[in-house]
């Protein structure tokens, strides 16, 4: 597609439920990133996929968070047993291989845990 | 570890006035530096980037930034602000090889008439 697509755009869930957030990157972009944006906290790195390499999961805040990327394209971020502190905007970005990279971001998924 | 500091949480400027948003970074090698803008309810858009070479880089929407190695800074400037520039601005630092960017906490820009 022309840009990075994220769905849903908004998600309200009850505490304790699991949620799945989807990211469809730009076609041909080998790198895909998930960030979390909380009010006043900037962007917090969560996880990074590069081609067929093992993902860099160093930013995941707890084992309730996981992500996968199927076929080097679409990625799903899963949050299990959601907590109120998980409420944030989850942003996905992709970039092409090579050194001259700048991310293309999606519009994000706003997650509210009630 | 890489880090980015944006000292100003919120700045208000008058339309037509000049603007400078500050960014300081911490990184051991030559950094890749970026400025992104986020309008309300939108994703982040790349304004400009610095990898090497000329330390003054031009971006979209009339923005420019200057890399000063001695001060570990990459400040964003615009000579005349428009009301449509009101948004959140993020500075980020990275390294060669598509490793994840580290972002500052952002500076919110308000523009008044």
Contacts between the chains, C-beta under 8 A, distances in Angstrom:
chain1	res1	chain2	res2	distance
A	4	B	43	7.5
A	31	B	98	4.6
A	33	B	100	5.8
A	33	B	101	7.9
A	35	B	103	7.6
A	40	B	9	7.7
A	40	B	105	6.8
A	41	B	105	6.3
A	42	B	90	6.7
A	42	B	103	5.1
A	42	B	104	5.8
A	42	B	105	3.6
A	42	B	106	5.3
A	43	B	44	7.9
A	43	B	90	6.7
A	43	B	92	7.9
A	43	B	103	4.0
A	45	B	100	4.8
A	45	B	101	7.7
A	45	B	102	7.1
A	48	B	99	7.5
A	48	B	100	4.9
A	50	B	98	6.0
A	56	B	99	7.9
A	56	B	100	6.9
A	59	B	100	7.4
A	91	B	43	6.6
A	91	B	44	7.2
A	93	B	44	7.7
A	95	B	98	6.1
A	97	B	98	7.0
A	98	B	98	7.9
A	99	B	51	7.2
A	99	B	96	5.2
A	99	B	97	7.2
A	100	B	51	7.0
A	101	B	94	7.8
A	101	B	98	5.4
A	102	B	34	6.4
A	102	B	46	4.5
A	102	B	49	5.4
A	103	B	36	7.9
A	103	B	44	7.4
A	103	B	46	7.0
A	103	B	101	6.8
A	104	B	46	7.8
A	105	B	36	7.8
A	105	B	43	3.9
A	105	B	44	4.4
A	105	B	45	7.5
A	106	B	43	5.4
A	107	B	41	7.7
A	107	B	42	6.2
A	107	B	43	4.5
A	108	B	43	5.9
